[in-house]
Amino acid sequence: MRIIAEILFALTLLLSVACGTKPVEINYLGQKPPGMTAELFAPEILGTRANEHSAVAFSPDGRVVLWAVMDSQYRGRLFEMKYEKESWSKSSSPAFADTTSDDYSPSFSPDGKTLFFSSRRKAPEGYPEGTGNRIWSVAKTPDGWGIPEPIDTTVSKSQEFGHSVTKSGTLYFASTPGGPDLNIYRAEFTNGGYTEPVLLPIGINSEGYEDGPYIAPDESYLIFESGREGVDGSLDLFIVFKNNDGQWGTPVNMGPKINTDSYERFARVSPDGQYLFFASDRNKAQRRIGYDIYWIDAKIIDELRQNE
């Protein structure tokens, strides 16, 4: 499998050269890339005294990164850094931030044209009433950010949380309709809107808690967090691959290279497919707070696929 992946990468590189383009090289805040052991990501920049309530979301062109931080009142705030003139800017609130509410879970579409995020900000007239989280989208343009709006009312019901989008626009998200437990749903994007959400099968969803889905752009695998039986009271990250018949296989725990007896959440693979980012509260150092962001070589996904 790894040999095939290397051949495909080489072919992609040759094609890009032939077409006069090069694959985007993302500067990951100047950090030394990790190996097969999870490491804190940019602790001197993001800090370990902040409670990061998401992974980092890099734009596919490598020019923007966003992440969420939760304050002591459990309100989320997005931070943004821009890569300009071969260096990263200082972190600041993005232009679309709402100072009267809170924002979480930044996630770029695979083409980089849209940022999705969760928020409890007030929805425009015409959306179902509610004070919970909705999934919003905002366009990323050459001139900056557009005006954010909730995704359409087929999905936006004020009970949506973690989310991820495929290259075809299909949305995977966590929701709580009719009960307290979060489960993961899928909604296709067609004719300018979303189809009615479909609950993912039993096995991916359980009687426990499922949230934070990350779907591969080609929909070949799904990573999510779960508090299902056997996780010993915390949250672990699980991965599930599609079989040759297009059906989902059986989710597997991502194992000790990722999971600990602490909470592991908010999985996100970098847009170049090189790294897996996630958040964990395993860091017990003095004066640290909540979750920190970790990263590891995405070859961990290939290892788990080979084991399957």
C-alpha positions in Angstrom: 0.0 0.0 0.0 2.8 2.4 0.9 4.6 1.6 -2.4 1.4 2.3 -4.4 1.0 5.6 -2.5 4.6 6.6 -3.3 4.1 5.8 -7.0 0.9 7.8 -7.1 2.6 10.7 -5.4 5.5 10.5 -8.0 3.0 10.5 -10.9 1.2 13.5 -9.4 4.5 15.3 -9.0 5.5 14.6 -12.7 2.1 15.7 -13.9 2.3 18.9 -12.0 5.8 19.6 -13.4 4.6 18.9 -16.9 1.7 21.3 -16.4 4.0 24.0 -15.1 2.8 23.9 -11.5 4.2 22.5 -8.2 2.4 21.0 -5.3 1.8 23.5 -2.6 4.4 23.3 0.2 2.8 24.4 3.4 4.9 26.1 6.1 3.5 24.6 9.3 4.3 27.6 11.5 8.0 26.8 11.0 7.7 23.6 13.0 9.9 20.6 12.6 7.7 17.8 11.1 6.8 15.0 13.5 7.5 11.3 13.0 5.4 8.4 14.1 5.1 9.7 17.7 2.6 12.4 18.4 4.1 15.7 19.4 2.8 19.1 20.6 2.2 21.4 17.7 3.8 24.8 17.9 3.5 25.1 21.7 5.6 28.3 21.7 3.1 29.9 19.3 -0.3 28.4 20.4 0.8 28.1 24.0 -0.1 25.3 26.5 -2.0 27.6 28.8 -4.8 28.1 26.3 -7.6 25.6 26.0 -7.6 24.8 22.2 -11.0 23.5 21.3 -10.3 22.3 17.8 -7.4 21.1 15.7 -5.7 23.6 13.4 -7.3 24.2 10.0 -4.8 25.1 7.3 -6.1 26.4 4.0 -5.1 24.2 1.0 -3.0 27.1 -0.4 -1.1 27.2 2.9 -1.7 30.9 3.4 -4.2 30.9 6.3 -4.6 28.8 9.5 -7.4 29.0 12.1 -8.1 27.3 15.4 -10.5 27.7 18.3 -9.8 28.5 21.9 -12.3 28.1 24.7 -12.3 30.6 27.6 -13.1 30.1 31.3 -16.8 30.8 30.5 -16.8 28.0 27.9 -17.1 30.4 25.0 -15.2 29.6 21.9 -13.1 32.2 19.9 -11.5 31.7 16.6 -7.9 32.8 15.9 -6.3 33.3 12.6 -2.7 33.7 11.2 -1.7 34.6 7.7 1.4 33.6 5.7 2.6 36.7 3.9 6.1 37.6 2.6 7.5 34.3 3.8 6.5 34.7 7.4 3.4 34.2 9.6 1.5 37.1 11.0 0.6 37.4 14.7 -2.7 35.7 15.7 -5.9 37.7 15.6 -9.6 37.3 15.4 -10.8 36.8 11.8 -12.9 39.5 10.2 -16.1 37.5 10.4 -15.8 36.9 14.2 -18.9 37.7 16.3 -17.9 39.3 19.6 -21.4 38.8 20.9 -21.3 35.0 20.5 -18.8 32.1 20.2 -17.3 30.2 17.3 -15.7 26.7 17.1 -14.5 24.0 14.7 -13.0 25.7 11.7 -12.8 23.5 8.6 -11.9 24.3 5.0 -13.5 22.8 2.0 -11.0 20.7 0.0 -10.9 23.5 -2.7 -10.1 26.1 -0.1 -12.9 28.4 -1.2 -15.1 28.0 1.8 -14.5 27.9 5.6 -17.1 26.0 7.7 -17.4 26.6 11.4 -19.8 26.0 14.3 -21.4 29.0 16.1 -24.2 29.9 18.5 -24.5 33.4 16.9 -28.0 34.5 16.0 -29.2 33.1 12.7 -30.9 35.3 10.1 -34.7 35.3 9.8 -36.1 32.2 8.2 -33.9 29.7 10.1 -35.4 27.4 12.8 -35.3 29.0 16.2 -32.7 27.8 18.7 -29.8 28.9 20.8 -27.5 25.9 20.1 -24.7 25.3 17.6 -25.3 25.7 13.9 -22.8 25.0 11.1 -22.0 28.2 9.2 -20.0 28.9 6.0 -18.0 31.9 4.9 -16.3 32.4 1.5 -12.6 32.9 1.4 -11.8 35.3 -1.4 -8.6 37.0 -2.7 -9.8 40.1 -0.9 -10.5 38.4 2.4 -13.5 36.9 4.1 -17.1 37.1 2.8 -20.2 37.4 5.0 -21.0 34.2 7.0 -24.3 32.5 6.8 -25.8 29.2 8.2 -25.9 26.3 5.8 -29.4 25.6 4.6 -32.3 24.7 6.8 -32.3 21.0 5.8 -29.2 20.7 8.1 -29.2 23.9 10.1 -31.5 23.3 13.1 -29.3 24.6 15.9 -28.2 21.2 17.1 -25.1 20.6 14.9 -21.5 20.3 16.1 -18.3 18.9 14.5 -18.3 18.7 10.7 -16.2 17.9 7.6 -16.8 18.2 3.9 -15.7 16.0 0.9 -14.5 17.3 -2.4 -18.0 16.7 -3.9 -19.5 18.8 -1.1 -21.0 16.0 1.0 -21.2 17.1 4.6 -20.5 14.8 7.6 -21.6 16.3 10.9 -22.5 15.5 14.5 -26.0 16.3 15.7 -28.4 15.6 18.6 -31.9 15.4 17.1 -34.4 13.9 19.6 -31.9 13.1 22.4 -28.9 14.1 24.4 -26.3 11.9 22.6 -24.4 13.1 19.6 -24.3 10.9 16.5 -22.8 11.4 13.0 -24.9 12.1 9.9 -24.2 12.5 6.2 -25.9 15.0 3.8 -25.1 15.2 0.1 -24.9 18.6 -1.6 -26.8 18.7 -4.9 -28.6 21.3 -6.9 -27.4 24.1 -4.6 -28.6 22.5 -1.4 -28.3 19.6 1.0 -30.3 16.4 0.9 -32.1 15.2 4.1 -29.4 14.0 6.5 -28.9 10.3 6.9 -27.7 8.7 10.1 -24.5 6.7 9.6 -24.8 3.0 10.4 -24.7 1.3 13.7 -21.0 0.5 14.4 -19.9 4.0 13.5 -22.7 5.3 15.7 -23.2 3.7 19.1 -25.3 4.2 22.2 -22.6 6.5 23.4 -21.1 9.8 22.2 -19.8 10.4 18.6 -18.6 13.8 17.4 -15.8 15.6 15.5 -16.0 13.7 12.2 -13.2 14.2 9.7 -14.0 12.7 6.3 -11.3 12.1 3.7 -11.9 14.3 0.6 -12.5 11.2 -1.5 -14.7 9.7 1.2 -12.4 6.7 1.6 -12.1 6.9 5.4 -13.7 8.6 8.4 -12.1 9.6 11.7 -14.2 10.5 14.7 -14.2 10.7 18.4 -16.3 8.4 20.6 -17.0 7.6 24.2 -18.3 4.1 23.4 -18.0 1.1 25.6 -14.4 0.1 26.2 -13.0 3.7 26.2 -12.8 3.8 30.0 -14.7 7.0 30.6 -12.7 9.3 28.2 -12.9 9.9 24.5 -10.7 8.1 21.9 -10.3 8.6 18.2 -11.5 5.9 15.9 -11.1 5.3 12.1 -13.3 3.4 9.7 -12.5 2.6 6.0 -14.8 2.0 3.1 -14.7 -1.6 1.7 -14.3 -2.4 -2.0 -18.1 -2.5 -2.3 -18.4 1.1 -1.1 -19.8 0.2 2.3 -18.3 1.2 5.6 -16.2 -1.4 7.4 -15.9 -1.7 11.2 -14.4 1.2 13.1 -11.1 0.5 14.9 -9.5 2.4 17.8 -6.6 4.4 16.4 -4.4 2.8 19.1 -1.7 4.0 21.5 0.2 6.1 19.0 -2.9 8.4 19.1 -5.0 7.6 22.1 -4.2 7.7 25.8 -6.3 7.4 29.0 -7.0 11.1 28.5 -9.4 12.7 26.0 -8.4 12.7 22.3 -10.6 14.8 20.0 -11.0 17.1 16.9 -9.1 15.0 14.3 -8.1 16.8 11.1 -5.7 15.7 8.3 -3.6 18.5 6.7 -4.7 19.5 3.2 -1.5 18.0 1.7 -2.3 14.7 3.4 1.0 14.7 5.3 -0.1 15.1 9.0 -2.8 14.2 11.4 -3.7 16.9 13.8 -5.8 16.3 17.0 -6.4 17.8 20.4 -5.7 16.0 23.7 -5.7 16.9 27.4 -2.9 14.5 28.2 -0.5 17.2 29.0 -0.4 17.4 32.8 2.3 20.0 33.1 1.8 22.6 35.7 -0.3 25.6 34.7 -1.5 24.0 31.5 -5.2 24.3 30.7 -7.6 22.0 28.9 -6.7 20.7 25.4 -3.5 21.1 23.5 -3.0 20.5 19.8 -0.8 17.5 18.7 0.4 16.3 15.3 1.8 13.0 13.9 2.8 11.7 10.5 -0.3 10.7 8.6 1.3 7.4 7.7 -0.4 6.2 10.8 -3.6 6.1 8.6 -1.8 3.8 6.1 -0.6 1.5 8.9 -4.2 1.2 10.2 -5.5 0.6 6.7 -2.9 -2.2 6.1 -4.0 -3.8 9.4 -7.5 -3.8 8.1 
